[in-house]
Amino acid sequence: MRTPTTDTELMLLLDRIAAREDKALRLLYDETASRLYGLALRILGNKAWAEDVLQDSFVAIWRNAGSYRDSLSPPLAWMGMLVRSRALDFLRRRKAERLDQHALVDDMDDLPQGDEAQGPMQSVEASEQATVLQQCMERLQQAQRQVVSLAYLRDLSHSELASHFQLPLGTVKTWMRRSLEQLRKCMARHV
């Protein structure tokens, strides 16, 4: 079989991947990996990181091929969005790791004292809640998870999110409302 070059052929490969056909994933990889790697490399600026993101992206393509909708975007654009999202997530994780490494308590006076100090039980509860929240966040679709994360971690407004993701403002608001409701229900089941 010749390598696919048209959107139609790429869409057929995605359909075969959704049906869990290993060979189709290999063909798709052979056809698109160099372009997707180039995108990851431009965003990350590091070959090893770009390779990791590319691998993670193809795992996501394997898992999410069934959710691809040709009416929303061409296949290469959809795959490029997956790569871009994973590359940006990677950069955010790297930045958070660097901040965590440099976050030292400068002065003992900054530590909570007396009633403010958290006991072992409160620490355990906070840790359990954080774990449940993370599990609930993972249940959201990737795009909605990114919108919620940026809204709360970077304190971005709806209009800033719409601009960042190049989406209509109403879409962002709907995603936020539905995602927060889904998170509330998920967290309530675990409390």
N, C-alpha and C positions, 0 to 999 in steps of 0.2 A: 504494500500500500504506500502510495506517495505521501509526503508530508503535507499536512493541511495548510492552506494559505488564506482561505477566505473565512469570513465570519460564519458562514453556513457550516463549513467543515469543522471549525472550532466548536460551534454549538452542538454538532453531532457528537464530537468527542466528549463534551461536557455531559450530554445525555447518556453516553456509554459509561462515563465515570460515575454518574448518579446511579447507574445500574451495577456499580462496583466491578467494572471491567478494568483489571490492572493494566492491560496492554494499552488501553485508551489513555490512561494517565501518563504512561511512558511516552506515547506519541505527542500528547499535549506538552509535556515537559520538553521534549526534543525541539518542538516548534517554537515555544514561547519563553523558555528559561533565560536565554541570553538577553532578551529585551527586559524581562522582569528583573533579572539580576542587575542590569544597568540602572533601572529605576531605583532599586534598593541601594545600590552603591552611590548614586547621586544624593540620596537623602542622608545616608549614614556616613559616607566618606571613609569607610573601613571595609576591606574585602572580606575579612572573616565574619564581621557582623552581617554584611550583605548576604553571604552564603547561608548563615543561620536563619535570617529572615526569609530568604527564598525557600529554604527547606520547610520552615513553619508555614509559609504561604501555600505550598503545594499540599501539605497536610490539610490545610483549611479548604483548599479547592476540592480535595478528595471528600472531605466531610460535608461540604456545602454545595456541591455541584447540583444537587437536586433543588436547591433554592434559587438557582440562577434563572432570571427572567429576561429573555431577549428583548422584550418590549421596553425594558428599563435602560439597558445599555448594551453595547456590543461586548462580546465575550472578553476581548483583550482589555477593554476599559474596566470591566468588572474585576478581572484578575489583577489589573494594575491598582485598583482601589484596595483590594485585599493586601497587596504588597505594601502599598503606601501606609495603610492603617497599621500593619504589623511593624513597619519600620518606625513610624512615629511612636507607637507603643513601646518599642525597644528603647528609643531615645528617652522617653519619659521614665522608664524603669532605670536606665543608666543614671539619669539626673537624680532621681530619688535615692538611688544607692549612694551616689556621691554626697548628697546632702546628709543622709543618715550617718555616713562615715565622719562627716565634719561637725555634726551636731553634738557638741560637748557642753556639759554644764559648766559655765564660767565661774559660777559662784555658788557656794552651798546655800546662800540665801534664796536662790531661785527654786530650790526644791520645796515641794509642799510640806507644810508643817502642821501638826495638830490635827484638827478635824478635816483639813484639806488633803492630808496624806491618804493615799489609797492603800487599803489593806489587801492581804492575799486573796480574799474572796472577791473583792471588787475587781482585782486584776484578772482573776479567772473569768468572771462574768464578762468583762470587757473583751477579753481574748475570744471567748466563745461567741459573743455577738459579732465581733469582727470576722470570725470564720464563717458564720452564717451569712453575714452580709456579702462576703466574697462569693460564697456559693450561690446566693440569690442573684448577684450581679452576673455571674457566668451564665445564668439561664436567660438573660436578656440577649436579644440579637446584637451582633457586634456593633452596628451603627448606633443603636440606642444606648448600648453600654458606653460607647465613646462620648456621646452627647451628655449623658448623666455624669460621667467621670469628669469631663472638662467643666461642666457647670459647677460642680462642687469642689473639685481640686484646684481649679484655676479661677474660680469665682467669675465665670463668664456669663453674661446675660444671654437671653434668648436671641437677641439680634446679633450679638457677637458670635454665637454658635452658628447661626444661619449663615453669616458671612464666612466664617472659618470653613464650614463644610460645603459652602455654595449650595445651600438648600433654601427653599421658601421658609419664611418665618413661621407660617402656620404648621408646616411639617415638623419643625423643631419643637414647637409648643405641644403638638400632638404626641410626638415621641416622648417628650419629658413627662407629660401627664400620664400616658399609658405605662411608661417605664416605672414611674414612682408608684403607681397603683399596683403594678405587678410586684414591685419590691415590698410594698406594705403587706400584701397578701402572703408573699413568701416568708417574710420575717415573722408574721403573726403565727404561721404554722409551726415555727421553730421556737417560739417563746414559751 
